[in-house]
């Protein structure tokens, strides 16, 4: 690969990173204004909101184990378009269940965060929320 190709690759990567950061900041601001009581939502809070949305039972008090299950639902939904999970069925309590299609790759924490932020942005883009 030539030096020019490497520079173009680096420039495109930086542009993608900057675009992701801008989109993320706009989304966090909008979600925070709509759902948080003054404190900025973090990625876990946004994943939780997606889980509540995907469960489709409205906002209510959830037990600790239900909150973890909501986050699992959200992660599966977010990573479904990437081919990692596939919707399987709804249980008798109307909770969605997913099956693993492809094991998740071993990613560094920073890479995991980038993947999840990108997936969250894509999720809300598909809903025309942003």
C-alpha atoms as a printed R data frame, in Angstrom:
    type eleno elety resid chain resno       x       y      z
1   ATOM     1    CA   UNK     A     1   0.000   0.000  0.000
2   ATOM     2    CA   UNK     A     2   1.384   3.405 -0.914
3   ATOM     3    CA   UNK     A     3   1.898   6.305  1.487
4   ATOM     4    CA   UNK     A     4  -0.893   8.215 -0.265
5   ATOM     5    CA   UNK     A     5  -3.287   5.274  0.265
6   ATOM     6    CA   UNK     A     6  -2.323   5.076  3.928
7   ATOM     7    CA   UNK     A     7  -2.894   8.817  4.354
8   ATOM     8    CA   UNK     A     8  -6.315   8.565  2.673
9   ATOM     9    CA   UNK     A     9  -7.222   5.618  4.901
10  ATOM    10    CA   UNK     A    10  -6.157   7.549  7.994
11  ATOM    11    CA   UNK     A    11  -8.090  10.653  6.858
12  ATOM    12    CA   UNK     A    12 -11.249   8.621  6.151
13  ATOM    13    CA   UNK     A    13 -10.955   6.918  9.553
14  ATOM    14    CA   UNK     A    14 -10.592  10.282 11.304
15  ATOM    15    CA   UNK     A    15 -13.580  11.708  9.423
16  ATOM    16    CA   UNK     A    16 -15.680   8.677 10.386
17  ATOM    17    CA   UNK     A    17 -14.594   9.058 14.027
18  ATOM    18    CA   UNK     A    18 -15.460  12.764 14.028
19  ATOM    19    CA   UNK     A    19 -18.851  12.091 12.416
20  ATOM    20    CA   UNK     A    20 -19.583   9.361 14.976
21  ATOM    21    CA   UNK     A    21 -18.633  11.705 17.831
22  ATOM    22    CA   UNK     A    22 -20.869  14.493 16.521
23  ATOM    23    CA   UNK     A    23 -23.818  12.154 15.989
24  ATOM    24    CA   UNK     A    24 -23.269  10.592 19.418
25  ATOM    25    CA   UNK     A    25 -23.157  13.976 21.165
26  ATOM    26    CA   UNK     A    26 -26.367  15.112 19.432
27  ATOM    27    CA   UNK     A    27 -28.145  11.867 20.320
28  ATOM    28    CA   UNK     A    28 -27.012  11.923 23.966
29  ATOM    29    CA   UNK     A    29 -28.150  15.536 24.296
30  ATOM    30    CA   UNK     A    30 -31.580  14.785 22.824
31  ATOM    31    CA   UNK     A    31 -32.117  11.639 24.910
32  ATOM    32    CA   UNK     A    32 -30.902  13.392 28.060
33  ATOM    33    CA   UNK     A    33 -33.338  16.268 27.559
34  ATOM    34    CA   UNK     A    34 -36.200  13.836 26.968
35  ATOM    35    CA   UNK     A    35 -35.514  11.107 29.542
36  ATOM    36    CA   UNK     A    36 -33.052  12.247 32.220
37  ATOM    37    CA   UNK     A    37 -33.608  14.496 35.180
38  ATOM    38    CA   UNK     A    38 -30.738  16.866 34.503
39  ATOM    39    CA   UNK     A    39 -27.886  14.349 34.548
40  ATOM    40    CA   UNK     A    40 -26.419  13.372 31.168
41  ATOM    41    CA   UNK     A    41 -27.265   9.827 30.112
42  ATOM    42    CA   UNK     A    42 -24.335   7.477 29.687
43  ATOM    43    CA   UNK     A    43 -24.120   4.562 27.283
44  ATOM    44    CA   UNK     A    44 -25.549   2.115 29.850
45  ATOM    45    CA   UNK     A    45 -28.542   4.372 30.440
46  ATOM    46    CA   UNK     A    46 -29.198   4.575 26.712
47  ATOM    47    CA   UNK     A    47 -28.905   0.799 26.353
48  ATOM    48    CA   UNK     A    48 -31.417   0.445 29.204
49  ATOM    49    CA   UNK     A    49 -33.841   2.824 27.426
50  ATOM    50    CA   UNK     A    50 -33.543   0.754 24.247
51  ATOM    51    CA   UNK     A    51 -34.303  -2.389 26.255
52  ATOM    52    CA   UNK     A    52 -37.451  -0.789 27.677
53  ATOM    53    CA   UNK     A    53 -38.456   0.288 24.160
54  ATOM    54    CA   UNK     A    54 -37.869  -3.183 22.734
55  ATOM    55    CA   UNK     A    55 -39.771  -4.883 25.559
56  ATOM    56    CA   UNK     A    56 -42.742  -2.715 24.619
57  ATOM    57    CA   UNK     A    57 -44.442  -2.751 28.014
58  ATOM    58    CA   UNK     A    58 -43.967   0.940 28.730
59  ATOM    59    CA   UNK     A    59 -42.092   2.487 31.605
60  ATOM    60    CA   UNK     A    60 -42.588   0.795 34.958
61  ATOM    61    CA   UNK     A    61 -40.511  -0.251 37.912
62  ATOM    62    CA   UNK     A    62 -38.196  -3.125 37.030
63  ATOM    63    CA   UNK     A    63 -36.413  -5.461 39.430
64  ATOM    64    CA   UNK     A    64 -32.613  -5.623 39.313
65  ATOM    65    CA   UNK     A    65 -32.563  -8.867 37.290
66  ATOM    66    CA   UNK     A    66 -35.155  -7.440 34.896
67  ATOM    67    CA   UNK     A    67 -32.950  -4.386 34.341
68  ATOM    68    CA   UNK     A    68 -30.054  -6.648 33.384
69  ATOM    69    CA   UNK     A    69 -32.364  -8.580 31.056
70  ATOM    70    CA   UNK     A    70 -33.502  -5.292 29.459
71  ATOM    71    CA   UNK     A    71 -29.900  -4.388 28.753
72  ATOM    72    CA   UNK     A    72 -29.309  -7.840 27.262
73  ATOM    73    CA   UNK     A    73 -32.363  -7.409 25.007
74  ATOM    74    CA   UNK     A    74 -31.028  -4.041 23.869
75  ATOM    75    CA   UNK     A    75 -27.545  -5.357 23.140
76  ATOM    76    CA   UNK     A    76 -28.976  -8.243 21.117
77  ATOM    77    CA   UNK     A    77 -31.246  -5.862 19.183
78  ATOM    78    CA   UNK     A    78 -28.386  -3.429 18.570
79  ATOM    79    CA   UNK     A    79 -26.009  -6.105 17.323
80  ATOM    80    CA   UNK     A    80 -28.595  -8.008 15.287
81  ATOM    81    CA   UNK     A    81 -27.898  -5.969 12.101
82  ATOM    82    CA   UNK     A    82 -24.214  -6.879 12.450
83  ATOM    83    CA   UNK     A    83 -25.082 -10.581 12.298
84  ATOM    84    CA   UNK     A    84 -24.227 -11.460 15.900
85  ATOM    85    CA   UNK     A    85 -27.760 -12.147 17.138
86  ATOM    86    CA   UNK     A    86 -31.103 -13.119 15.649
87  ATOM    87    CA   UNK     A    87 -34.554 -12.740 17.184
88  ATOM    88    CA   UNK     A    88 -35.826 -16.157 18.287
89  ATOM    89    CA   UNK     A    89 -39.158 -15.857 20.112
90  ATOM    90    CA   UNK     A    90 -41.277 -14.093 22.735
91  ATOM    91    CA   UNK     A    91 -41.721 -15.971 26.005
92  ATOM    92    CA   UNK     A    92 -45.021 -16.271 27.892
93  ATOM    93    CA   UNK     A    93 -44.373 -12.897 29.579
94  ATOM    94    CA   UNK     A    94 -43.806 -11.265 26.160
95  ATOM    95    CA   UNK     A    95 -40.072 -10.830 26.684
96  ATOM    96    CA   UNK     A    96 -38.061 -11.179 23.449
97  ATOM    97    CA   UNK     A    97 -35.336 -13.797 23.234
98  ATOM    98    CA   UNK     A    98 -32.424 -13.854 20.807
99  ATOM    99    CA   UNK     A    99 -30.044 -16.567 19.730
100 ATOM   100    CA   UNK     A   100 -26.380 -16.118 18.956
101 ATOM   101    CA   UNK     A   101 -25.641 -16.389 15.246
102 ATOM   102    CA   UNK     A   102 -21.966 -15.455 15.293
103 ATOM   103    CA   UNK     A   103 -19.841 -15.192 18.422
104 ATOM   104    CA   UNK     A   104 -18.767 -11.672 19.263
105 ATOM   105    CA   UNK     A   105 -15.156 -10.931 18.367
106 ATOM   106    CA   UNK     A   106 -12.626 -10.186 21.085
107 ATOM   107    CA   UNK     A   107 -12.559  -6.411 21.091
108 ATOM   108    CA   UNK     A   108 -10.614  -4.007 23.252
109 ATOM   109    CA   UNK     A   109 -12.828  -1.893 25.552
110 ATOM   110    CA   UNK     A   110 -12.467   1.172 23.321
111 ATOM   111    CA   UNK     A   111 -13.423  -0.864 20.256
112 ATOM   112    CA   UNK     A   112 -16.466  -2.246 22.113
113 ATOM   113    CA   UNK     A   113 -17.558   1.282 22.951
114 ATOM   114    CA   UNK     A   114 -17.197   2.447 19.352
115 ATOM   115    CA   UNK     A   115 -19.200  -0.556 18.090
116 ATOM   116    CA   UNK     A   116 -21.990   0.043 20.607
117 ATOM   117    CA   UNK     A   117 -22.143   3.787 19.918
118 ATOM   118    CA   UNK     A   118 -22.319   3.125 16.186
119 ATOM   119    CA   UNK     A   119 -25.046   0.504 16.724
120 ATOM   120    CA   UNK     A   120 -27.026   2.875 18.970
121 ATOM   121    CA   UNK     A   121 -26.810   5.680 16.414
122 ATOM   122    CA   UNK     A   122 -27.962   3.282 13.677
123 ATOM   123    CA   UNK     A   123 -30.846   2.107 15.891
124 ATOM   124    CA   UNK     A   124 -32.135   5.647 16.443
125 ATOM   125    CA   UNK     A   125 -31.497   6.600 12.797
126 ATOM   126    CA   UNK     A   126 -33.733   3.678 11.758
127 ATOM   127    CA   UNK     A   127 -36.437   5.077 14.053
128 ATOM   128    CA   UNK     A   128 -35.948   8.551 12.519
129 ATOM   129    CA   UNK     A   129 -35.308   9.842 16.036
130 ATOM   130    CA   UNK     A   130 -32.246  11.957 15.268
